[in-house]
Amino acid sequence: MGNIRCPKCRKMINEKDKKCEYCGFDGIRTYVSKQKRTESENKGKSSSSNS
């Protein structure tokens, strides 16, 4: 776990935060879970296409 950029204001924030301390964006956890799901799907596609 670490820091990410807020998708709204682009400031660095902790990915565990519920909302951005700078702009108040309150979808941080949803955003992070979507990002991780996308990354894992992309890893699966790249490893299967390399076969």
C-alpha positions in Angstrom: 0.0 0.0 0.0 1.2 3.5 -0.7 0.5 6.8 -2.2 -1.5 7.5 -5.3 -2.5 10.6 -7.2 -6.0 11.8 -6.7 -7.9 11.4 -10.0 -9.6 14.7 -9.5 -6.9 17.2 -8.3 -3.8 15.0 -9.0 -2.2 15.6 -5.6 -0.4 12.7 -3.8 -2.6 11.1 -1.2 -2.6 7.8 0.8 -4.6 5.2 -1.0 -6.1 4.1 2.3 -7.8 7.5 2.7 -11.6 7.6 2.2 -11.4 11.0 0.5 -8.8 13.4 -0.8 -7.6 15.8 1.9 -7.0 18.5 -0.7 -10.1 18.6 -3.0 -12.5 16.3 -1.0 -12.9 13.7 -3.8 -14.7 10.9 -1.9 -14.3 8.0 -4.4 -10.7 7.1 -3.5 -11.3 3.5 -2.4 -13.5 2.8 -5.4 -10.9 4.3 -7.7 -8.0 2.3 -6.1 -10.0 -1.0 -6.4 -10.8 -0.3 -10.0 -7.1 0.4 -10.7 -6.0 -2.8 -9.1 -8.6 -4.8 -10.9 -7.5 -3.3 -14.2 -3.8 -4.0 -13.5 -4.5 -7.6 -12.6 -6.6 -8.1 -15.8 -3.8 -6.6 -17.9 -1.2 -8.9 -16.3 -3.4 -11.9 -17.1 -3.8 -10.8 -20.7 -0.1 -10.1 -21.2 1.0 -13.4 -19.7 -1.5 -15.4 -21.8 -0.6 -13.5 -25.0 3.1 -14.3 -24.5 2.5 -18.0 -24.6 
